[in-house]
Amino acid sequence: MYRSGINQDNAQQMNRELVLRFLRKNKVCSRIELAKLTNLNPATITNIINDFQKIGIVEETGAISEGKGRSAIGLTLSASKYSVIGIRLARKYMIIGAFDIRGEQLKSQEYAFEEWMSPGDVLEAMKMHVHEAINEWISGEVTAIGCAVPGPFLCKEGRVALMTGFLAWQDINIQEELEKEFNLPVFMENDANAGAIAYYWKYGTELKQSLVYVAVGQGVGAGVIEDGSLLAGKLGVAGEIGHMSIDYNGRYCECGSRGCLETYCSTLAFSGEVKRRKAQGNYSIVKEADGFKEIVNAVRVGDRLAVDEYRHACECLTIGIVNIINMLNPDTIVIDDEMVAVEPEMLKNILQKGIKQAVLPIVWQELDIVIGDGTQESMLQGAAFLAIEEIMKIFARK
């Protein structure tokens, strides 16, 4: 295939983006270090840094050691001047976070949804809480908003195509609404993709070629990174493994199919099955009004019904993971989100045993399985990191 050439303006922008990327990754660098890391000549680095200092994106930190008694002036991104807002939207709650331009989290807060709230109500609450974050948590300039949402997310249209359990979101263009409200660029991504971005941001230089980040929470999704690039698909909905059927005669899903993975191993499916079996007369300490947190506690104290259902959810998840491995042959698979936090060791043992039995020995030997911390931080961070990456491109064009 023929490839487009790179004109001088594009090359300059790529160089400037590269400098910002290394400053973000390494926290503090001298001009000489940047020249070595980027393979650009010192004069080019000096010109780029001078431009960045004029717009306030880069600042000097003082003298740093370069070994053998030599010192140089350190450079870093201006954390106090520029910030972004990160949003993680889930089916039952949202998390708002403030981050500086280096990606350091300043503060975050989770807000649960009331039962009566419609997606329109949630959107208005989101706007209110973002205003609060901007006014109360941030002293510098807010440059952008990043938002991670459950999928399938149509990135070209800025809206959720389907949110099981909360269907009316497809009628709301979240990106357009937030841009209108805050007069800021808003960058949207599927929550599993955001998790993959966060993991690659933090560990990318230590990874091999391909990464699959699997978010197992109120829904199930996957973010796929190959050679540093996110796999999006034509409409931006690649990685929607929650709607991969693992039983064509299985449970009905709101997407219209049957046997979808998330109808077996999401937090909603797991909690629902525990309560369904309890209602049938099976013994459990779980009460009818109990939520996910109480059911998690039941697993941890050894409630037989809750443990059996969690084990079954993990086994179903294993089937989905095996399908991903056979389809994509990744180097690394990260499993994260709320279902991981229930019993990480049990989940890990079930996954490892099931995957090892189901894939080729050579594939198993070359695979790294990482169990996340089960918090919402990765997807929130990924939303912010996405905004920072896009803002870096804008600064690189100035």
C-alpha positions as CSV (number, residue, x, y, z in Angstrom):
1,M,0.0,0.0,0.0
2,Y,1.1,3.6,-0.7
3,R,1.6,5.8,2.4
4,S,1.2,9.5,2.7
5,G,4.3,11.5,3.1
6,I,5.1,13.7,6.2
7,N,5.4,17.4,5.6
8,Q,7.5,19.7,7.7
9,D,4.6,21.0,9.8
10,N,3.5,17.4,10.7
11,A,7.1,16.4,11.6
12,Q,7.4,19.4,13.9
13,Q,4.2,18.6,15.6
14,M,5.2,15.0,16.1
15,N,8.5,16.1,17.6
16,R,6.7,18.4,20.0
17,E,4.3,15.7,21.0
18,L,7.3,13.4,21.6
19,V,8.9,15.9,23.9
20,L,5.7,16.3,25.9
21,R,5.3,12.5,26.1
22,F,8.8,12.0,27.5
23,L,8.3,14.8,30.0
24,R,5.0,13.2,31.2
25,K,6.6,9.8,31.5
26,N,9.8,10.7,33.1
27,K,8.4,13.5,35.4
28,V,11.7,15.6,35.2
29,C,14.2,15.7,32.4
30,S,17.1,18.0,31.4
31,R,17.4,19.3,27.8
32,I,20.3,17.0,27.2
33,E,18.2,14.0,28.4
34,L,15.4,14.9,26.2
35,A,17.7,15.2,23.2
36,K,19.0,11.6,23.9
37,L,15.5,10.2,24.5
38,T,13.9,11.7,21.4
39,N,17.0,11.5,19.2
40,L,16.5,15.1,18.3
41,N,19.4,17.6,18.2
42,P,19.9,19.9,21.2
43,A,19.0,23.0,19.2
44,T,15.7,21.6,18.3
45,I,15.0,20.6,21.9
46,T,15.9,24.2,23.0
47,N,13.5,25.7,20.5
48,I,10.7,23.4,21.5
49,I,11.2,24.0,25.2
50,N,11.3,27.8,24.7
51,D,8.0,27.6,22.9
52,F,6.5,25.5,25.7
53,Q,7.7,27.8,28.4
54,K,6.1,30.7,26.7
55,I,2.7,29.1,26.8
56,G,3.3,27.8,30.3
57,I,3.0,24.0,29.7
58,V,6.7,23.4,30.8
59,E,8.6,24.9,33.7
60,E,12.1,24.6,35.1
61,T,12.6,22.8,38.4
62,G,16.2,23.8,39.3
63,A,19.5,21.9,39.1
64,I,19.4,18.1,38.7
65,S,22.4,15.7,38.7
66,E,23.5,14.1,35.5
67,G,26.2,12.0,37.0
68,K,30.0,12.4,37.5
69,G,29.5,15.7,39.3
70,R,27.6,17.3,36.4
71,S,24.3,19.1,36.8
72,A,21.7,20.6,34.5
73,I,18.4,22.4,34.7
74,G,15.5,20.1,35.2
75,L,12.3,20.5,33.1
76,T,8.8,19.3,34.0
77,L,5.2,19.8,33.0
78,S,3.5,22.7,34.8
79,A,1.2,20.8,37.1
80,S,-0.1,23.9,38.9
81,K,-1.2,25.7,35.8
82,Y,-3.2,23.2,33.8
83,S,-5.6,20.5,34.9
84,V,-8.3,18.1,33.5
85,I,-11.5,16.6,34.9
86,G,-12.1,12.8,34.6
87,I,-15.5,11.2,34.8
88,R,-16.3,7.5,35.2
89,L,-20.0,6.9,34.5
90,A,-21.4,3.5,35.6
91,R,-24.9,2.1,35.7
92,K,-25.5,2.9,39.4
93,Y,-23.0,5.7,40.2
94,M,-20.5,8.1,38.8
95,I,-17.0,9.2,39.9
96,I,-15.7,12.7,39.3
97,G,-11.9,13.3,39.6
98,A,-9.5,16.2,39.2
99,F,-6.0,15.6,37.7
100,D,-3.1,17.8,36.9
101,I,-1.5,17.8,33.5
102,R,1.1,15.2,34.7
103,G,-1.7,12.8,35.4
104,E,-1.5,13.0,39.2
105,Q,-4.9,12.7,40.8
106,L,-5.8,15.7,43.0
107,K,-9.2,14.5,44.4
108,S,-12.1,12.3,43.4
109,Q,-15.6,11.6,44.7
110,E,-18.2,8.9,44.0
111,Y,-21.8,9.8,43.7
112,A,-24.5,7.1,43.8
113,F,-27.7,7.4,41.7
114,E,-31.1,7.4,43.4
115,E,-33.6,4.8,42.1
116,W,-35.9,7.6,40.7
117,M,-33.2,9.2,38.6
118,S,-33.5,9.1,34.8
119,P,-30.4,9.5,32.5
120,G,-31.4,13.1,32.1
121,D,-31.4,13.5,35.9
122,V,-28.0,11.8,36.1
123,L,-26.6,14.1,33.4
124,E,-27.7,17.2,35.3
125,A,-26.2,15.9,38.5
126,M,-23.0,15.2,36.6
127,K,-22.9,18.8,35.4
128,M,-23.4,20.1,38.9
129,H,-20.7,17.9,40.4
130,V,-18.2,18.8,37.7
131,H,-18.9,22.5,38.4
132,E,-18.2,21.8,42.0
133,A,-14.9,20.0,41.2
134,I,-13.7,22.8,39.0
135,N,-14.6,25.5,41.5
136,E,-13.4,23.7,44.7
137,W,-10.7,21.3,43.8
138,I,-8.6,23.1,41.1
139,S,-6.6,26.3,41.3
140,G,-5.2,26.4,37.7
141,E,-6.9,26.3,34.3
142,V,-9.1,23.4,33.4
143,T,-8.2,22.5,29.8
144,A,-10.5,19.5,29.0
145,I,-12.8,16.8,30.3
146,G,-12.4,13.1,29.8
147,C,-15.3,10.7,30.3
148,A,-15.4,6.9,30.5
149,V,-18.8,5.3,29.8
150,P,-20.2,1.8,29.6
151,G,-20.5,0.5,26.1
152,P,-21.3,0.0,23.4
153,F,-20.2,3.6,23.0
154,L,-20.4,5.1,19.5
155,C,-17.4,7.4,19.6
156,K,-18.1,9.2,16.4
157,E,-21.6,10.2,17.7
158,G,-20.6,10.8,21.3
159,R,-23.4,8.7,22.7
160,V,-24.0,5.3,24.4
161,A,-25.7,2.8,22.0
162,L,-26.8,0.5,24.8
163,M,-26.5,0.5,28.6
164,T,-28.1,-2.7,29.9
165,G,-30.3,-1.8,32.9
166,F,-30.5,1.9,31.9
167,L,-31.6,1.9,28.3
168,A,-32.5,5.6,27.7
169,W,-28.9,6.8,27.6
170,Q,-28.9,6.2,23.8
171,D,-31.1,9.3,23.5
172,I,-28.5,11.6,25.1
173,N,-25.3,13.0,23.5
174,I,-23.2,13.2,26.6
175,Q,-20.2,14.7,24.8
176,E,-22.3,17.5,23.2
177,E,-24.1,18.3,26.4
178,L,-20.8,18.6,28.4
179,E,-19.1,20.7,25.8
180,K,-22.0,23.1,25.7
181,E,-22.2,23.3,29.5
182,F,-18.5,23.9,30.2
183,N,-17.1,25.3,26.9
184,L,-14.3,22.8,27.0
185,P,-13.2,20.0,24.7
186,V,-14.7,16.7,25.9
187,F,-13.1,13.4,25.0
188,M,-15.2,10.2,25.5
189,E,-14.2,6.6,25.6
190,N,-15.7,3.2,26.5
191,D,-14.8,2.4,30.2
192,A,-12.8,-0.7,29.4
193,N,-10.8,1.2,26.7
194,A,-10.2,3.8,29.4
195,G,-8.9,1.1,31.7
196,A,-6.6,-0.1,29.0
197,I,-5.3,3.4,28.4
198,A,-4.6,3.9,32.1
199,Y,-2.7,0.6,32.4
200,Y,-0.7,1.3,29.3
201,W,0.0,4.9,30.4
202,K,1.5,3.5,33.7
203,Y,3.2,0.4,32.4
204,G,3.5,0.7,28.7
205,T,7.3,0.8,28.5
206,E,7.4,-2.4,30.5
207,L,4.8,-4.3,28.4
208,K,5.3,-6.4,25.3
209,Q,3.2,-5.8,22.1
210,S,-0.5,-6.4,23.0
211,L,-2.7,-5.8,26.0
212,V,-6.3,-6.7,26.7
213,Y,-7.9,-5.0,29.7
214,V,-11.1,-6.7,30.8
215,A,-13.5,-4.7,33.0
216,V,-15.9,-7.0,34.9
217,G,-18.3,-4.8,36.8
218,Q,-21.9,-3.8,36.3
219,G,-21.3,-4.7,32.7
220,V,-18.4,-6.6,31.0
221,G,-16.1,-5.0,28.3
222,A,-12.6,-5.2,27.0
223,G,-10.1,-2.6,25.9
224,V,-7.5,-3.9,23.4
225,I,-4.1,-2.2,22.7
226,E,-1.9,-3.5,20.0
227,D,1.6,-1.9,19.5
228,G,0.5,1.1,21.5
229,S,-2.7,1.8,19.6
230,L,-6.2,1.2,20.8
231,L,-8.4,-1.1,18.7
232,A,-11.6,0.8,18.1
233,G,-13.4,-0.8,15.1
234,K,-15.5,1.1,12.6
235,L,-17.9,2.6,15.0
236,G,-15.7,2.6,18.1
237,V,-17.4,-0.4,19.7
238,A,-14.6,-3.1,19.4
239,G,-14.1,-5.1,22.5
240,E,-17.7,-5.4,23.6
241,I,-17.1,-8.9,24.9
242,G,-20.0,-8.5,27.4
243,H,-22.3,-9.3,24.4
244,M,-20.3,-12.3,23.3
245,S,-22.6,-15.3,23.5
246,I,-21.3,-18.2,25.6
247,D,-24.6,-20.2,25.3
248,Y,-26.8,-19.7,22.3
249,N,-29.7,-21.2,24.3
250,G,-28.8,-19.2,27.4
251,R,-30.2,-16.2,29.3
252,Y,-31.9,-13.4,27.4
253,C,-30.0,-10.1,27.2
254,E,-31.3,-6.6,26.6
255,C,-29.2,-6.4,23.5
256,G,-31.6,-8.9,21.9
257,S,-29.3,-11.9,21.9
258,R,-29.1,-14.9,24.3
259,G,-26.3,-16.2,26.5
260,C,-24.3,-12.9,26.6
261,L,-21.3,-13.1,28.8
262,E,-22.4,-10.2,31.1
263,T,-25.7,-12.0,31.9
264,Y,-23.5,-14.5,33.7
265,C,-20.6,-12.7,35.3
266,S,-21.4,-9.0,35.9
267,T,-22.1,-7.7,39.4
268,L,-25.8,-7.4,38.4
269,A,-26.0,-11.0,37.1
270,F,-24.1,-12.3,40.1
271,S,-26.3,-10.4,42.7
272,G,-29.4,-11.4,40.8
273,E,-28.6,-15.1,40.8
274,V,-27.9,-15.1,44.5
275,K,-31.2,-13.4,45.3
276,R,-33.1,-15.7,42.9
277,R,-31.8,-18.8,44.5
278,K,-32.5,-17.4,48.0
279,A,-36.1,-16.7,46.9
280,Q,-36.4,-20.3,45.8
281,G,-35.8,-21.4,49.4
282,N,-32.0,-22.0,49.4
283,Y,-30.3,-21.0,52.6
284,S,-28.2,-17.9,52.6
285,I,-27.4,-15.0,55.0
286,V,-28.2,-12.7,52.1
287,K,-31.4,-10.7,52.6
288,E,-33.9,-9.6,50.0
289,A,-33.0,-5.9,50.4
290,D,-29.2,-6.5,50.4
291,G,-27.1,-4.9,47.7
292,F,-23.8,-5.9,46.0
293,K,-21.7,-5.0,49.0
294,E,-23.7,-7.2,51.4
295,I,-23.5,-10.1,48.9
296,V,-19.7,-9.6,48.6
297,N,-19.5,-9.9,52.4
298,A,-21.5,-13.1,52.2
299,V,-18.9,-14.6,49.9
300,R,-16.1,-13.5,52.2
301,V,-17.6,-15.1,55.3
302,G,-18.1,-18.4,53.4
303,D,-21.9,-18.3,52.7
304,R,-22.2,-21.4,50.5
305,L,-24.8,-20.1,48.1
306,A,-23.0,-16.8,47.5
307,V,-19.6,-18.6,47.1
308,D,-21.2,-21.1,44.6
309,E,-22.6,-18.3,42.5
310,Y,-19.4,-16.3,42.6
311,R,-17.4,-19.4,41.5
312,H,-19.9,-20.0,38.7
313,A,-19.5,-16.3,37.6
314,C,-15.7,-16.8,37.5
315,E,-16.1,-19.9,35.4
316,C,-18.3,-18.2,32.9
317,L,-15.8,-15.3,32.7
318,T,-13.1,-17.8,32.0
319,I,-15.0,-19.0,28.9
320,G,-15.1,-15.4,27.6
321,I,-11.4,-14.9,28.4
322,V,-10.4,-18.1,26.6
323,N,-12.3,-16.8,23.5
324,I,-10.4,-13.6,23.7
325,I,-7.1,-15.4,23.9
326,N,-7.9,-17.6,21.0
327,M,-9.0,-14.6,18.9
328,L,-6.3,-12.1,19.7
329,N,-3.4,-14.0,21.2
330,P,-2.4,-11.1,23.6
331,D,0.8,-10.9,25.6
332,T,-1.0,-9.6,28.7
333,I,-4.6,-9.8,30.0
334,V,-5.6,-7.5,32.9
335,I,-8.8,-8.4,34.8
336,D,-10.2,-5.6,36.8
337,D,-13.3,-3.8,38.2
338,E,-15.8,-4.7,41.0
339,M,-16.1,-8.5,40.5
340,V,-12.3,-8.8,41.0
341,A,-12.5,-7.3,44.4
342,V,-14.9,-9.9,45.7
343,E,-12.3,-12.7,46.1
344,P,-9.3,-12.0,44.0
345,E,-7.4,-15.2,44.8
346,M,-10.5,-17.4,44.0
347,L,-10.9,-15.6,40.7
348,K,-7.2,-15.9,39.8
349,N,-7.1,-19.6,40.6
350,I,-10.3,-20.4,38.6
351,L,-9.0,-18.3,35.6
352,Q,-5.6,-19.8,35.6
353,K,-6.9,-23.4,35.8
354,G,-9.6,-22.9,33.2
355,I,-7.3,-21.0,30.7
356,K,-4.4,-23.4,31.1
357,Q,-6.7,-26.4,30.2
358,A,-8.4,-24.6,27.3
359,V,-5.5,-23.0,25.3
360,L,-2.4,-24.4,23.6
361,P,0.6,-24.9,25.9
362,I,2.8,-22.4,24.0
363,V,0.0,-19.8,24.2
364,W,-0.3,-20.3,28.0
365,Q,3.5,-20.1,28.5
366,E,3.7,-16.7,26.7
367,L,0.7,-15.2,28.5
368,D,0.7,-12.8,31.5
369,I,-2.5,-12.7,33.5
370,V,-2.7,-9.7,35.8
371,I,-5.5,-9.3,38.4
372,G,-6.2,-5.7,39.1
373,D,-7.1,-4.1,42.4
374,G,-10.8,-4.2,41.7
375,T,-11.3,-0.4,42.3
376,Q,-12.8,2.1,39.8
377,E,-9.5,4.1,39.7
378,S,-8.2,2.7,36.4
379,M,-11.2,3.7,34.4
380,L,-11.4,7.1,36.0
381,Q,-7.7,7.7,35.5
382,G,-8.0,6.4,31.9
383,A,-10.6,9.1,31.2
384,A,-8.3,11.8,32.5
385,F,-5.3,10.4,30.7
386,L,-7.2,10.4,27.4
387,A,-8.0,14.1,27.9
388,I,-4.4,14.8,28.8
389,E,-3.1,13.0,25.7
390,E,-5.5,15.0,23.5
391,I,-4.6,18.3,25.1
392,M,-0.9,17.5,24.6
393,K,-1.6,17.3,20.9
394,I,-3.3,20.7,21.0
395,F,-0.4,22.2,22.9
396,A,2.0,20.7,20.4
397,R,0.3,22.6,17.6
398,K,0.6,26.0,19.3
